[in-house]
C-alpha cells in the first residue's frame, strides 16, 4: 500500500513511517502542505496520515486537494488539540476516515492506517 505521511515534526513522522514500513507499506513523508500536494500528484497514495495542525500550510487544504486529485484516497487525521473533537472534521473533509490523538501508540496508528487503506470488497451477487 502507498501511504503519505504529512507531519511537520520530522522525528515523529519517521517513527510513524518505520511502523508502517515494517508492515510492508511504501511510505512517503512530507513536512509541509506544499510538499504534500506535490507528492499526492506523483504518488497517488491510498491513505494520507496527516497532522491537523501543520507548521506550514493547511491540512484541510491538503485533504481537499487529495479528494479532487485522488478521490479514493482516505485521510486519517492526527491531532494534539481538542479542535474538531465534536466530529465535525467529517463534515469538512468527506474523505476523512478517522481523527486520532497524536499520542496514539504508533502500532495502533499503523493498524488504523492499514485498515483504511484496504479496498472495500464488493459484494458478490446472490443467486436464489
C-alpha positions as CSV (number, residue, x, y, z in Angstrom):
1,X,0.0,0.0,0.0
2,X,1.2,3.5,-0.8
3,X,0.9,5.9,2.2
4,X,1.7,9.6,2.6
5,X,2.6,11.0,6.0
6,X,2.2,14.7,6.3
7,X,3.8,15.8,9.6
8,X,5.8,18.9,10.5
9,X,7.8,17.1,13.2
10,X,10.3,15.0,11.2
11,X,11.2,12.8,14.2
12,X,7.5,11.8,14.7
13,X,7.0,11.3,11.0
14,X,10.0,8.9,11.0
15,X,8.5,6.9,13.9
16,X,5.2,6.5,12.1
17,X,6.9,5.7,8.8
18,X,9.1,2.9,10.4
19,X,6.0,1.2,11.8
20,X,4.2,1.3,8.5
21,X,7.2,0.2,6.6
22,X,7.6,-2.8,8.9
23,X,4.1,-3.8,7.9
24,X,5.3,-3.8,4.3
25,X,3.9,-0.5,3.1
26,X,5.6,2.1,0.9
27,X,5.7,5.4,2.8
28,X,6.4,8.9,1.6
29,X,6.8,11.8,4.0
30,X,6.0,15.5,3.6
31,X,6.7,18.2,6.1
32,X,4.5,20.9,4.7
33,X,1.2,21.2,2.8
34,X,3.1,22.3,-0.4
35,X,5.3,19.2,-0.2
36,X,2.2,17.0,0.4
37,X,0.4,18.4,-2.6
38,X,3.4,17.7,-4.8
39,X,3.7,14.1,-3.5
40,X,0.0,13.5,-3.9
41,X,0.2,14.4,-7.6
42,X,3.1,12.0,-8.1
43,X,2.4,9.1,-5.7
44,X,-1.4,8.9,-5.6
45,X,-1.5,7.4,-2.1
46,X,-4.2,5.1,-0.9
47,X,-4.1,6.7,2.6
48,X,-2.8,10.0,3.9
49,X,-1.9,10.3,7.5
50,X,-1.8,14.0,8.3
51,X,-1.4,16.1,11.4
52,X,-4.4,18.5,11.5
53,X,-2.1,21.3,12.7
54,X,0.8,21.8,10.3
55,X,3.6,24.4,10.8
56,X,3.3,25.4,7.1
57,X,0.1,25.2,5.2
58,X,-3.4,23.7,5.8
59,X,-4.1,20.1,6.5
60,X,-7.7,20.6,5.3
61,X,-6.3,22.2,2.1
62,X,-4.2,19.0,1.5
63,X,-7.3,16.8,2.1
64,X,-9.4,18.9,-0.3
65,X,-6.7,18.6,-3.0
66,X,-6.4,14.8,-2.4
67,X,-10.2,14.5,-2.7
68,X,-10.1,16.2,-6.1
69,X,-6.9,14.6,-7.4
70,X,-7.3,11.2,-5.9
71,X,-11.0,10.8,-4.9
72,X,-10.4,7.3,-3.5
73,X,-7.7,8.4,-1.1
74,X,-8.7,8.1,2.6
75,X,-7.5,10.6,5.2
76,X,-6.5,9.8,8.8
77,X,-6.2,13.0,10.7
78,X,-4.0,13.2,13.8
79,X,-4.2,16.0,16.3
80,X,-3.0,17.1,19.7
81,X,-5.8,19.6,20.1
82,X,-9.4,19.4,21.0
83,X,-10.4,21.2,17.8
84,X,-12.8,19.1,15.8
85,X,-13.3,16.7,18.8
86,X,-17.1,17.0,18.1
87,X,-16.7,15.0,14.9
88,X,-17.2,18.0,12.6
89,X,-14.0,17.1,10.7
90,X,-16.1,14.6,8.8
91,X,-18.3,17.5,7.6
92,X,-15.3,19.5,6.4
93,X,-13.4,16.6,4.8
94,X,-15.6,13.9,3.1
95,X,-12.6,11.7,2.7
96,X,-11.7,11.8,6.4
97,X,-12.0,8.3,7.9
98,X,-10.6,8.9,11.4
99,X,-9.4,11.6,13.8
100,X,-7.0,10.2,16.4
101,X,-4.9,11.7,19.1
102,X,-1.2,12.4,18.4
103,X,-0.2,10.3,21.4
104,X,-1.8,7.2,19.9
105,X,0.6,4.3,20.1
106,X,2.4,4.0,16.7
107,X,1.5,0.3,16.3
108,X,-2.2,1.2,16.8
109,X,-1.9,4.2,14.4
110,X,-0.3,1.9,11.8
111,X,-3.2,-0.6,12.2
112,X,-5.7,2.3,11.7
113,X,-3.9,3.5,8.6
114,X,-3.7,-0.1,7.2
115,X,-7.4,-0.6,7.9
116,X,-8.5,2.5,5.9
117,X,-6.1,1.7,3.1
118,X,-7.7,-1.6,2.2
119,X,-10.1,-1.5,-0.8
120,X,-13.7,-2.1,0.0
121,X,-14.7,-5.6,-1.2
122,X,-17.7,-5.5,-3.4
123,X,-20.4,-7.9,-2.5
124,X,-20.9,-10.7,-5.0
125,X,-24.5,-11.0,-6.3
126,X,-26.6,-13.6,-4.5
127,X,-28.4,-16.2,-6.6
128,X,-31.5,-17.7,-5.3
